[in-house]
């Protein structure tokens, strides 16, 4: 994800490469070559290698770039933000993003490509869901130290929170049973999950 040592980063070129690669992965799957990405982005293949070590590295950067905003509520805390405030903001952001048509299409792409590209699944998890889980676990641990929560196993509790949010909805979206979730239903589901979580883990 990091540029090679000694080479300055051109933010505009990096953004163009990420956007182009994201679109081509959606259009053609993970098998698309770096030459194709470079041609559409208007850069050389060497420029891509100056910024990313490999296609896996490029994919990891795309996942980080896409998933980072989901957990923004954990990075933009105000001193008076309560656990309910933070978890509600996180839950709304998470469900809005993860159940969108774009995200569901991406999940189907991953499922279809994982067998042919064994590093794809682990790379996606480590740079997307795994990072989000770790960030929430760290937040829960800090809130427990501050006596605002009582969480003995932050990673397990983080998994439980995300699990309550998702329910079976992601599976039904992936299987083309359900459409996008309306904003009011997202908020209802988030409020229910947050209330249940706080009942379980309030000090």
C-alpha positions, 0 to 999 in steps of 0.5 A: 500500500505504501510507495517505494522508498525514495519515490514521491507520491503523486496524489492525483495519479494514485487516486486515478489508479485506485479509481480505475482499478476499482472500476475494472475489477467490477467490470472484469473481475480480479483477473484484469491485468495491470497493463489494462489498468495503466492504459485506462488510468493514463499512466505507465505500468511502471508508475503503478509499480512505483506506488504499489508492490503488486496487484494484491497491494493495489487491491489492498489499497482499494479496500482500505480506501473504500472501507475506511469511511465506514469506521470514521465514527471511531476516528472522529470522536468528540470528548462528549461522544457517548458509546450510544452516539458512537455505536449508532453512527458506526452502525448507520455508516456500516449498514448503509455501505455494506448493504449498498448495491455497489458493496453487494456487487463487490462481495459477489465478485470476491466470491466468484474470484476467490478460488482462482486467486487464493490471496484475494480473500485474505487480502480483502479481509485483512484490509477491510472487515478485519481492520474495522473489527480491530478498530471497534475492539480497540474502541470498546477496550478504551471505553471499558478502561474509562468505565463507560462500558464493561467488555471483557473480550473486545474482539468477541464483543465487536463481532457480536455488534457487527453480527447483530447489525447484519443479521441475515440481510447481507446473505439475502442481498447477496442471494438477490432476495432483497433490495437495498434497505431503506434509511428508516429500516437501517436506523431501526435496525441500528437502534435495536442493535445498539440498545441490545449491545449496551444492555449486555455491556453497560458497566 
